[in-house]
Amino acid sequence: MRSGFGVLAFLGLVLLAGCKVGGADKGALAPVGEAATDGVHAQCIRSGGEFVHASGGFLCQSVPRDAGKACSSGRDCESACLARSHTCAPITPLLGCNEILNDGGIVVTQCIE
């Protein structure tokens, strides 16, 4: 009975020795919780965005390069083509419910909460 336990313990150690920790830095765990949020916030600011509170959490909003440009369908814009003004949205993501032109130029309501 005792030798069976020793064999199981040995096999467990062998299996654990083969485990590798993932992450950007070899051997480092990816950040979680507040540390992960801080990293996303910093990346958002570095990319020129603004870290804003939205329902259910935070997100990175930014001004697309084509903001305000005339459009006739969603294909014309980096973000969304606003149906009322036929211009590319001033921010991305565009929160709330908005009428936009889809890729085929058809008016649809898009809701992002």
N, C-alpha and C positions, 0 to 999 in steps of 0.2 A: 504494500500500500504506500509505504513511504517513498519507494523508488518511483512510483507513478507520479507522485506529487513533484518530485525533483525533475522528472522529465517535462512535466507541464510547465514548471517554473522556468526551466531552461528554454523551452520553446517560446514562452512569452517574452523572455528577454531578447531572444533572437529576432522575434517579430518587431519589438520596439526599437531595436538597434537599426532596423531597416527603414524606420519612419524618417521622413524629412519634413522639415518645417517650411511652408511656402511663404511667399512675400517678395517684395521688391528687393530687399537686401537678403542675400542668402542666409538662412538661419534666423531671420527676424520675422516676427509675427506682424501681420498687417494691423494697423491701429483700429480700435473700435470705440464706440461711444463718443465721448466728448473729444477725444484725440482725433478720431476720424472726422468729426464735424469741423474741428479746427483746421484740419488739412484741406478739406473741401472749401472752406471759407477762404483760406489763403490762396488756393488755386483760382477761385472765382475772382478775387481782387486782382491777382497777377494778370489774369486774362482780360481785365478791363470791365468786369461785371460788377454787379451789386448784389450782395447776399441779403435777401429779403425774407421776411416771415410770411409764409403762406399757410393755408389751412392744412394741418397735419405736419408741419415742419418748416424747413427753410429751403430756399432754392436760389440759384444764381440767375439773375436777370441781366441781360446785356442789350446794348443797342446794336442791331445788325448793320452791316456795311451798307445795305440797300434801303435803310429806313426812309420812308417818304417817297421813294421812287414809284413812278406810275406802273401799274400792273393790270393784266387782264385775266390772270389765273395764278394759282399757287405755284406753278413752275417758275414764275417770274421772280419769286421772292425767296430769300434765305429763310425767312420765318413764315409769315402768312400774308396773303393779299386780302386787305380789308374790302368787303363788298360795297360798303357805302361810299367810300372815297376812291376806290380803285388805286390805293397806294399800299406799299409794303408796310407792315406793322412797325411801329416805332420801338418796340421792345420784344424780346423773346425770352422765355415763353410768354405768350399773351394769356394772362389769367382771366378767369371768369368765362361767361358765355358771349361769344362774338360771332357775327355773321361774316364769313370769309368766302372767298372764291376758291374752290378746290382746284386740283390740277387740270380738270376739264373746263374750268371757268364757270361752274355751277355754284350758285349761292347755297351754302350749308351753314348750320350753326355748330360751332366748335366750342366745347366747354372744357376748360382745364382748371381744376381747383387745387 
